[in-house]
Structure formats: structure tokens, C-alpha cells
Amino acid sequence: MDEYIFNRLDDDTYHCLQELYLRSFGLKETISFIRNKYDTAYTGVKNIGYIAFDQKDTPSAYYGVFPMILTAEGEDILVAQSGDTMTAPDHRGKGLFIKLAQRSYQLAWDNKVKVVFGFPNENSFPGFKKKLNWEFHGVMQRFSITNPALPLCEISSKSNTFAVFYKRFTRLILKRYRLPLNEKSIQSFSDPVSPSYIKKDIHFFQHKIMNPSSFLIGIKGFNMLIKVDPHLMIGAVSYFEAQRVPEFLSTIKRLALLLGCRKTHITVSKNHWLYQYLIPFHNSDDTLPIGFLQPDQEIRVEKITFTLADYDTF
């Protein structure tokens, strides 16, 4: 008898993910949070992942991917981002990650997903490269911009009590800048330079701003998707002309001061237009490698540009 059974994730087993979040990472996530995060029905596909159960029917591990839409050469293509990898401590070292990944990828191909991509950390990178045969093209770049603000944002990330106050404070400060979610507000987020990028349409933004820490805002003609946790995180920026870079930098520094954030992070791939704009003004740091898996090699994955908002964790 096999030690584990593998069942596809569905809406009725989200409570198993809730248990695995707690046992694997010590995170107390709500069912509402999980349901919102995993609701990728706007792509036409959802719940592309598998849960491993032991012989006592206890959820032991999970791996899955999040369907997304890629615009490549003007065509919309179904792709997926490698998502939560969770294994309970007493089930580690038993090869569950590889078994779950192989099942999840086959499920993705069966559902017409053309590419799986992701940004593995240093712990999971060897498994993706050596055991799952991922290919890697580039490393995400982070620009860290500091200012002398009171560290309210950082304190909030470490204190649940203070976080309640800070979230109200954030909503109050950002109220005057928040944009309605409509075509006019998001029309310039599509990358006008790159031939391939994650599509940022109404559905994309609806999915992202379900997170109460994320906001679609506009300041001085710069439309941005931001997140205030644990720093001011710039997820995506609408396209602007290169001569406006100094104004953009002064605008986000002012915003960080208002929000009590001593750091602002802007994370993009090197082939993104915003990287080309910012690098003459600031140094960037390597963060996470950019990896891909595709069964037929029909898409030039090295041409795809990414922003922080493309991460499933944003």
C-alpha cells in the first residue's frame, strides 16, 4: 500500500491548505484569504494543484500552480505561475514535492497551459533545476530607495496590535489617491516595449486588490499598483516617458514619507522598461531567479518581462 494518496485541490479542500499553511509556515491564513488567492477562474482554469494525504487522511503536503494570462506577440496565452509549496515538518524528505509537482504539471498541460514559470528561493531552486528540469533566464532586480520616514510600516509588520491601527492609517492616507478600477485607470499598464508580459487587465487588478494591503493609486500622473507591507512595495507602474524618472522618484519618496515607510522596493526583470529607466539613477540587487518549464518550447520565454505584481505573493 502506498504511504500517500494524491488528490486534486478543489474548493472543498481549501481547509487542508489552511492546515498546511499553519503546520508548514506557522501562518494562520483565513479560508477567505485562500479562496481569494486561488480564485483564478478569470483565466478559465482554477485549482491546478495536488494535496498529498497520509494513511490517516491528514493533509501532508501541497504543490500547485496559479493560472495567468500572458500576452505574447499580441496573442493571449494561458500560462501558470508556480505557487505554494508546502510540506508539513513530519513529512519532509519523502519526495512529496517532486511527486506533487509532476502531477500538477501534467494537470496544467491537460488544461492547455503552455508555460509554467516561477521565482524559486535558494532552498527550492536545486529541486526545480536538477529534478524538475526547469530552465532559467535572468534574475529579478530590486531597487531599494530609502528615506528618513518614521518606520510605521516596519513596526506594523512586527506587531499585530499596531497593524490594526496602521491599516486604518494607510487607507486614510491613500483615500485621496485611490483610482476606480476601470479601463481608463489601467490602460497604460500593458508593456508597450516588450513583446511578452503578464496581461494586466481588469481581471488581473480585481484579483490583486482583493488583498486588503494592495491599492491601485494615481499620483501626479503616475498610476501604480502598490502594497504596503512590510515596506512600500511598487508592484506595477503605468508607462511614462523617460524624462519623468526624477519626478517619479520624488513622487514615490513623498508617498513613502506620508505612509511611514523607510524603504521603497521596486522589483522588475532586467528586460523591463522600468529597469532601463531606473538603472542610471540607482543600483539594483539580484533577488530571485526566473525559471520556466514548457513542454514544447514554442514560446520565447527569455523575452517575457516581469514585475513584482506578477508574483503570486503580491
N, C-alpha and C positions, 0 to 999 in steps of 0.2 A: 504493500500500500504506500502511495506517495505521501511524503510528510506534509505537503501543502496542496491546496486546491486554488485555482486561479479563476476569479470571476470578474467579468467586465463591470466597471463602475456604472452605476445608474443613479437617478435622483433619490432612490430609496436607500442608497448605501452611503450617502454623504456623512451620516453619523459615524461611519467607520473611518473616514478621513479625519473627522473631528477627534476621534480617539487617537489616531496615529500622529496628528499634529502635537497632541499633548505628550504622548509617550516618546516620540522621536525628538521633539524640539522643546518641550515644555511650554508650548503655545496654547493658550485657551481661546481658540477661534470659535465663533458662533456658527450655527448652521446657516444663518442668513449671509454671513461673510463668504462661506464656502459656496453656497448656491449662486451668489453673485459672481464670484471669481470664475466658477466653472460654467457659467451660462454663456456659451459661445454659439447659441442657436442662430445668431445673426449670420453666421457663416454657412449655415445649412447642416452643420455637424456639431455634436457635443458628446462629452463623456468618452473621450478616446483614451482609455487607460484601464489598468487591471489592478485588482486588490488580491493579495495572497492571504489565505486563511489557513491557520494550522488545524490540527485534528480536533481541537476544542472549539472550532468555528470562531476563533479570535482573530481579528484583523492584525496581520503581522508586518505587511509592507505594501507600499503602493508606488506605482510609476505610471505616468501618463503624459500626454501632450495636449496643448491648447490650440485648437484650430484658429487660424487667422487668414486674412486675405492679403496676398502680395500682388502689387501692381508691377508687372514686368513687361517692358516694351509696349505699354498701353493696354495690356491684357490683364484681367483679374484672374489670379490663380490661387487655389486652395493650398495653403501650407500649414505648418503647425510648429509651435514652439515647445521644446522640451520643458516640462513643468516640474511639479513637486516630486521629489524623490524622497520617500520616507520609509525607513525600516526601524521597527521597534528594537531597542537595545538587545533583547534576548533572542533576536532572530538574525542578527548580523553575522556576516562571514559564511553564509549558506548559499550564496549565489543568487539570491532572490532578485537583486537589481537587474542582472542580465536576463533572467527568465522573464521578468515583467516587461522589460524594455523590448525584447524580441516580440512578445505578444502584442504590445502596444503599437509597435511599428507596423506589424502585419495588419492590424486593425486600421491603422492610418492609411496604408496603401489600398486596402479594400474599400475605403471610403473616399478614394480619389485624391488623397493628399499627395502633392508632388514632391515636397521637400519638408524635412524636419530640421529645424535649426535650434541653436541654444547657446548659452553662455555659461559653461560649467566652471565651477570653482576649482581650486587646486586639488581638493580631495576627490572630486568626481572626474576630473579631466583624464587621468590614466584609463579609467574604465571606458569612457566614451571613445578614446583614441585607439586603445590596444584591443579591447574586447568587443566593441560595437562598430569599429571601423569608420568612425567619423573622420571627415577631412576638415582642416582648419585654415581659415583665411583671415588673418589680421587679429587685432586685439582692440577692444573698446577703449576709448580715450576719455579721461576725466579732467576737466578744467575745474580747479578749486579756487574760488575767489573769496578772499577773507575781508572782513571789515570789523570795526570796533563796537558792534552792537552788544546790548545786554544779551546773554546767552539763554533767552527764554525758551527757544526751540529745543536746545540741547537738554535743558533741565526737564522739559516736558517729556522727552523720550526716556527719561530715567525715573520719573515719578508719576504714578498713576493718578495720584491726587491732584497734582499740579496740571496734569494733562487735561483734566476736565475743564479747568479754567482757561488753559491755553487754547483749546479748540474753540471756545466761545470767542476769545480774543481774536483768533485768526479769522473766523467768519466775519466778525465786526470790521476788521481792517480791510478785508478783501471784498466786502459788500459793494463798495463803490466801483470796483474793477471787474466784477464778475460779468461774463458775457452770456447772453442767451444761447442755447445750443441750437443753432440754425446754420443753413448753408453759407450765409454771409460771414458768420464768425469763423468758420473753419476752411473757407475756400483757398486760403494761401498755405495750408499746412502740407499739401501734397508737394513732394520734392520736385522742383522744376529743372533740376540739374541732372539727377541720377535717373537711369533707365529703370531701376528696380528698387522698390521701397515698400514697407508695410503700409497698406492703404489706410489713410486717416479720414474716414468719412463719418457721417452721423452715428452709425452703429459703433464704430471704434470709440468715439468720445462718450457715447452713452454708457458703454461698458466700463470705461476708465473712471468716469466721475461718479459711479456708484460707490466708489471708495470715498468715505467722508473726509479724507485728508487731501483729496485731489480737487483742483479747481481749474476751470477754463476762464482765463482773465485776459483783459486788454489794457495796456498802459502805454500811452504816448505812441500809439500805432503799432505796438508790438503785442501780438496775440500769442499767448503761451498756455500750455498745459503744465501746471506745477503741482508739486506735492510738498507739504511742509512737515517732514518727518524723516530723519532726525535733524536735517538741515533744510535749507531751501533747495529743493531739487527741481531743476528745469527739465521737464520730460520731453517737450517738443516746442518748437518756436515756428511761427508762420514766417514765410520767406520775406526777407528785406534786402535792400541794396547794401553793398559792401561799405559804402561811405558812412553808413549809420552805425557801424560797430561801436565807436566810442560812446555814442548816445545810448545804445543798447546796454553796454556795460555799466554806465552810470545809472540807468534805469533799474537794473536788477540789484545793484548795490543799494539804491534807495529803498527798494522793496524789502530787501533783507534787513535793513535797519528798522523799518516800520514793523516787521514781523519778529524782531528779536532773534535773528539768525546770524551767527558769526561766520558761517560758511555758506556759500552757494556752490552747488555742484551742477555742472553741465556735462553730460556724458553722451558721446556720439562716436560713430565709427570714423576712421580716418578718411574714408571716401565721401563723407557727408559734407555738404556745402558749408555748414556752420563750423566744422573743424577748420576748413580752409580760411574762413573769416577770422577765427579767434587765435590761431596759432601765431600770427605775428605779434599779438598783444600779450599772450600768456603761454607758459609752458603747460603741457598736459602730462598725465601719468597713465601708464598702462593699467588696465583693470582686468576685465575678463576676456578670455579668448572667444572668438566667434567660430562656432562649429556647425557642420552641416552633414546631413545624411539624405541621399536621394537615390532611388533605385535605378533610374535610367539616365542620369547625368544630362538631362535636356535643358536645365536652367543654369545659366552662368552665375552661380551663387556668389562669386567673388565681387560681383558688381552691385550686390544689394547693400543699401545704406541702412543704418540703424540709429535710433535714438534711445534714450533712457525710457521713454514712454512705451517702447516696444517690449520691454521686459514684462513678464507675467507678474512680477512683484510690484510693479508700479501701479 
